[in-house]
Amino acid sequence: MKELFYESVWRFNMKHEKLIIYIMMLGTFGVLSTEMGVVGILPQIAQYFNVDITQAGLFVSLFALTIAICGIFMPLVFSRFDRKKSFILVLAIFTIFSTVGAFVTDFNIALICRIIPAIFHPIYCGLALTVAAEIVEPEKAQNAVSKVIMGVSAGMIVGVPITTFVATNFGYQASMLWFSLVTFIALIATIIFFPSLPGKEQSYGNQVKVATTGVFIISILGVIFLNGGMYTGYAYISEFLNTITNIFGTELSIVLFIYGIASIIGNWVGAKLLTNNTKRTVLIFPIAFSILMVGMFVFGGSKMPIIILMFLWGIIAGIGNDIAQYWMVSAAPEAPEFANGIFLSMGNVGVTLGTTIAGAVVAGMGVQYVMIAAIAVMVIDLIFLFTRTTKYHIEG
């Protein structure tokens, strides 16, 4: 099996590596758009199902919680199977349940249509990061992985304004069908163009044992609270811009799109910063993010300052995504499938944590105070990030 795997990689990588990576970028964009696109349409979801805004937030938090649980083991379990078949399975499930979710009218059934794809989410994203490194020469691996991460980031951030635009102009159902359209296109591309790449037999014990190391545990906590801080501020951003800044409809879509474009810039900037000085980049991030949150709180009622701050927020968010992935995987370079799965899992634990904190703050104090709560979470994260960089003396 091992010889067959490397023979397949050698046969396809030179001719098809760019196409394979672009297909996986599209797939991760579709999968992450389905997950995070609803952040921009929580008010429409609440109105469509006649629930309050915090209940609508379950579309985000339950999806993220499911990934947090399944990301621990699903990529590792499916690593033994043919990559193409695994990708087809995941994309088909996302397409089917996004389509069904567009037409159900019961809120609980709609939540089920969200949770089922979330179970399979870590398979696609975790294996895509691993496959990207496998199909190229070692010196190209990081560049290939960064392209897939760009698809992840684009889905998480650019997917939000696109979904908001579709929902604003064509309704909630159209936004769900938008999700299914993207994953369907990726599904067809995978069926037609993606080569058969055998999986690898894994020693689960050897992979999982890295979870017991001190550096891995402290890295997990760092990633959880990093994402938790970011999503405490971001989970209800559409509600914040609606009620505090008076930005609605198409204008809201434009602002979120500016944020998304800035995040792509942030991905590029983050890669450069991590390469040049990892420790400084990691430790400055929570401080810079907290200063940004102060600005959002102070200038919430003024459109132009908020638009500028949203652009800066996008850049910082892109850097944060780079930090989270690098921070987790660098703690266990000998166990890539497991580490990538844990990266997705713990990142989504952070999303769940942040969304839950934000929901409680919105219900109890008002949406503008989520920015202050985000600072509190980032202060905790700074402690974990500082602990790893000093106690373990790891420049990664």
N, C-alpha and C positions, 0 to 999 in steps of 0.2 A: 504493500500500500504506500509506503514512504517513497519508494522509487517511482511509482506511478504518479504520485503527487508532483514530485520535482520534474519529472518528464513533461507533465502537462503544463506546469508553470513555464518551463523553458520553451515549449512549443508555441505558447500563446502570447507570452509577454511582449516580445519585440514587435509583433504585428498588431496586437489588439490592446495593449496596455492603456493607451489614451482613451479608447472607446469604452473599455471596461470601467475606468475611473469616472468618465463623464456619466455613464449610466448609473453608477453608484452615487454620484453627486446628485443626479436627478431623483433617484430613489430616496436618498436621505432628505432631500428638500421636501419631497412629498410627505414622507413619514413625519418629519418635524413640523411641517406646516399643519398637518392634521392635529398634532399635539398642541402646539402653541398658538396657532392661528385664532383660536377662540378667545384668546386674551383680549383682542381688540373688539370683540362683539358680545361681551358679557351683558351689556344693556339690552341688546337685541334678543339674546337667549332668554333673559329674564322676562322680557315682554312677550315673546313667542309662547313660552310655556306657562306664563302667568305665575312666576315665582319671584322671590326677591333676589337682589344682586348677589348676596352671599351664597344662596343656593345655586345660582348660576355658576359661581366660582368652583363648584364641584366638578364641572366639566374640565377644569384645569387640575385641581388637586387630586381627584380620584385617578385620573389618567396618569399623573406623575407618581402617585403612590403605587399603582400597579407596576409601573416600570421599575420603581425602586425595589420592589420585591422580586420581580422576574429577572431583572438585570443581573442579579447575583448568580443565577445558574443557567438561564436559557442560552446565552451565547456559547457557553462551555459545552452544554448538552448537544447543541446542534453543530458544533465544530467538527464532528465526525462525518457529517453528511455532505453530499455534493453541494457546493456553494450556490450554484444556479438554482437547484430545486428549493433550497431554503429561501432564497430571495423571491422566487416565484410564489411560494406559499405565503410569505408575509405580505407582499404587495397585493395578492388576490384578496386576502382577508381585509386589508385596509380599504380596498376599492369597494368590496361588497358591503361592509358595515357602514362606511361613510354614505353610500347610496341609500341603504335602508334607513340610516339615521336622519336623512333629509326628509323622509316622509312620515315618520312616526310623530304622534302628537302627545304621547304620554311621556312626562319628564323622566320617570324611572326607566322606561324602556330605552329612551335616548341615552341615559347614562350607561346602560348595558352595552349599547352600540359603541360607546366610547371605551369601555373597559376591555372588551374582547380584543380589539386591535392592540391595545396597550400591552397585553400579555406577550404579543409577538414582536413588539417594537424593538426590544434589545437585541433580538436575533439579527435583524437587518443592520442596525447601526453598529453593533459590536463586531460582527463579522466583516462588515464593509471596511472598517478601520484596519482589521487584520489582513484582509485580502489585498488592500491597497499596498501594504508593505511587502506582501508575498510575491506579487506579480512583477516587481521591478528589481533592478539591481540594488544591492544594499545601500549604495551611496545616494540612490534616488528615493529611498523609502520614506524619509521624513517629508519630502516635498509631496509625494503621492498621498500620504496620510493627511497632510495639511489641506489638500484639495477636497478630500472627503469631509474634513471638519468644516470647510467653507460651506459645503452643502448643508451640514448640520446647522451651522450658524445662520445661513440664509433662511432655512426653514423656520428656525426659532424666531428670527427677527424680521426678515423681509416678508415672510409668510403672513405676519400680523397685519401690516397695512394693506396687502393685497386682499386678504380675507375681509378686512374692515370695509374696503371699497366695494367688494362684491355684495356684502350684506347690506350696506347702506343704500346701494342703488338697485339691488335686485332681490333682497330679502334673505332671511336666515336659511331657507332651503337651498338657495343658489350657492351660498357659502359652503354648505356641506357637499354639494355636487362639485364644487371647485376642488375640494380635497380629493374626491374620488377620481376626478379627471386627471389630476397630476399623477397619482399612484397608478392609474390605469395606463397612462402613456409610458411610465417607467416599467410597468409589467410587460407590455407589448415589446418594448425595447429589450428587456431582459430575455424574453422568450426567443426573439429573433436573433439578437446579436451577441448575447452573453455566452461565452464558451462554458463547457462543463469543466468544473474545477473540483477534483475530489477533495473531501475533507481530510482531516488528520486525526488519527487515534491519539487521544490525550490521556495522560496520567492525571486524573482528577486530584489525587492526593498531592502531587508535586506542585500543581497549579494553585490549589487552595491554601497550601501551607504558608504561602507568602502573606496571607491575611493575618497571621499571628505575629508578624514582625512589628516592632515598635514604630518604624518609619511608615509602614503601610497604614497602621491604625491612626496615627496623627495626621497622615495625608487625607484619609477618609473624612476625618472631622473638619479639616481645612476646606475640603471641597464642599461638604454639606453646608457649612455656614457661609462660604463664599456665594454659592448659589442661593442660599436662603436669604442673604442680605440683598442680592440683586433682585430677587423676585418678591421680597417684601415690598420694595418700591414699585416694581413693574407690574405685578399681577392685576392691579386695578387701575392701570394707567389711563385706559379709555374713560373710566368713570371720573378720574381726577381731571383730565383735560375737558370733559363735558361740564362738570359741576363747578370746578374751581377756576378754570381758564376760559370757559365758554367757547371751546373749540368743538365743533360738531361736524358730522357728515363727511363730505368730500374733503373739507379742510382738515379734519381729524386724520383721514387716510393719508393726506399729503405729509402731515407732521410725522406720522408713524413711518411713512416711507423714507423720509429724511433720516429718521432714526435708524432704519434698516440699512440704508446705504452707508451711513457713518459706521455701522457695526462691521461691515465688510472691510472698510478702511482700518478699523480697529483690529481685525484679524491679522491683517498684514503688518500693522504697527506692532502688535503683540508678539508676533513671531520674531521680529527684529529685536525687540527689547529683551525677550527671553534669551535670545542667542548672545546678545552683548553683555547683559548682566542680569542673570536670573534672580538672584537674591534681592537686589534692589527693586526690580520690577514687581516681584511678588509682594514685598513689604509696603511699597508705596501705594499699591492698588487700593486696599481698604481705606486709606487716608484720602486719596483722590476721590473715591466714590462717596465718602461721607461728606466731603466739601460740596460735591455736586448735589447731594440730597438737601443740604442746608439751602443751597440756591433755589432748588425746586420749591421748598417750603416757603421761603421768603418772597419769591417772585411769582408764586402760583397764579396770582390774579392778573398778570401782565403777559400778553400774548408774545410779543417779540422776544423778551428775555427767556421765556419758556421754550420757544422754538430754538433759540441758540443753545440753551441748556439741553434740550432733547438731542440735538446734533452731537454735543459733547458726550452725553450719556451713551449714545450709540457707539462712539469710539471706545469709551471705557468698557461697555458691555462686550464688545468684540475682543478686547484685550483679556477680559475676565474669562471668556470661553476658552481662549488659548491657555491661560494659566491653569484652569481646572483640568483640562485634558492632559497637559504636560505634567502637572503636579502628581496626578494619579498614576499615570502609566510609568513615569520615571521611578516610582517607588517599587515597581515590580517588573523590570524589563524582561525578566526570564519567563514571565507568564502573561503574554500579550492578550490572549482571549479573555482570561479571567480579569485582567486589569482593565481592559476596555469595557467589559461588562459592568465592573464595579464603578468605573467612571460614569457610565450612564445611570446606574442604579443610585449611587450616592448624589449625583447631580440632581436627580429627580426627588430624592429625599429632601434635598435643599429646596427644590421648587415647591414641594408639598408643605414644608416648614414655612417658607416665605408666604405662600398663598394663605395658609391657615392663620398665621400671625396678622397678615394684612386684612383678612376677613374679620377677625376679632376687633381690630383697630377701627375699621370702617364702621362696623356695627356699634361700637362703643363710643368712639370719639369723633369720627368723621374722616373722610378719605384723605384730607391733606396731611393727617398725622402719620400716614404710612411711611412718609419720608423720614420722620424722626425714628420710627421703629426700625427702619432699614439701617440707620446709623448704629443703633444698639446691637443689631445682629452682626454688623461688620466689625465692631469693636471686639466682639467675642472671636470672630474669625481671625483677626489680627494676632490674637494670642496664640492660636494654633499654628498659623503660618510662621510666626516668630520662633515658636518652639521647635519646629522642624529644622529651620535654617540654622539654629544655634546648637541644639542638642545633638543632631545627627550630622551636622557639618556636611550637608549635601547641597551642592550647587544645582539643584534641579527641583 
